[in-house]
Amino acid sequence: MKTVKDKTESNRGGKGFNALNLPVHRASTIVFDSTQSFLSRKSQLFDGFSYGLYGTPTTKALEEQIVLIEGGKRALLLPSGLAALTHALLAFLKSGDHVLVADCVYGPTRAFCESTLGSLGIGVTFFSAGADSVKALLTPTTRMVLLESPGSFTSEIQEIAAICEQAHRAKALVLMDNTWGFGNARLFEHGVDIVCTALSKYASGHSDVCMGSVTVNAEELYRSLKTFVTGMGSGVSSDDAYLVMRGLSTLEVRMAEHARRGLALTQWLRERHEVKAVMNPAAPGDRYFARFGRYFSSGNGLVSLVLKSRDLAAISAMIDGFRHFRIGASWGGTTSLVALGDLSNVRSVEPHPEGSYIMRLHVGLEPIELLYEDLREGFARLKAFDSRRAARTPKSAA
Ligand SMILES: *Cc1c(COP(=O)(O)O)cnc(C)c1O
């Protein structure tokens, strides 16, 4: 019974058909023209195609696009931002090595360093989130320095160029998580060797795909990494790569609008008496604004704030009633989001000066007035909660 036409024939594409968009190549099997080319397929690992998991024309096209945006030489896709970071760490570190990690890295990155790297016999030392130097912490076994600027939730910025110089003098590589600054930072120009980005955020831009990239500026780093990732059996689907590619086609206009809104919201929040601190390094007046200008060309839609209230029930009342800011992680899409973090347990070097709960807002692309209204009503719920509590509390105990 012959029910399917020869697949390889129809896969070569129809004559006279020229789609504007990138084709999605779904593949496990890739077929070869001869026994010889099949037997030597491993030679295709870095620049050709040998098996669907190791790359298709769709995933290659996205990797090339990532290199254009981040700079560097070669990029490699992984199934999530976290996977990009963990594969890069494991590819370049071995038992007995030492790694320096910024105190403000993404929570799961911190957990991975503490648990998995620790259990492999890789020494981990955290350093100050806003460090301008790591000189005193470099040891003869330090093989890597892990940066993240602006830091997750709290937006500290490390002095990237100075730290790269110190690390290189000690023969250590610098890996930086550039998820926040994707599209607005050229980190290789400041000395960074390996850039990891969660494409799940602004790159894809629609909250519907998880992916990460590792970009490097040297062919030898790429080859080590590609060999390691292949050995781990990690890869991405072309369907997902297509979604990220589609997101990238509007990246610039989306980012400009998110950044404009992020700045406006920062100013607006600074004037609210319920707010103790606002963090957005792209805004003039922010503690890290000068450093931001050295490394980033524009901001985004992320704004963190610490309320004067430290009362979880009151803060929850504010958040739970939001109609437009939805409660959730993984920012970068078109919907506004709110996420609550606890600053008291995410630091090991020094306590965060603001302590307490931190609220991270992601400004989406809804009509902006609706978002301000949502926040105004939220502050009213916060206040109502506080006055109800004051009414219930006897004066002597207050
Ligand atoms: C979201 C995020 C990640 C992880 O990305 P996933 O694709 O969700 O795994 C890593 N680093 C930073 C800074 C992030 O914000």
The ligand as a Gaussian input file, in Angstrom:
#p B3LYP/6-31G(d) Opt

LIG

0 1
 C       13.659000      34.273000      32.911000
 C       15.096000      34.375000      33.154000
 C       15.917000      33.265000      32.979000
 C       15.388000      31.901000      32.640000
 O       14.720000      31.831000      31.435000
 P       13.720000      30.602000      31.159000
 O       13.608000      30.584000      29.681000
 O       12.450000      30.934000      31.854000
 O       14.381000      29.381000      31.707000
 C       17.267000      33.427000      33.194000
 N       17.778000      34.616000      33.557000
 C       17.013000      35.699000      33.737000
 C       17.647000      36.975000      34.122000
 C       15.650000      35.615000      33.550000
 O       14.893000      36.697000      33.742000

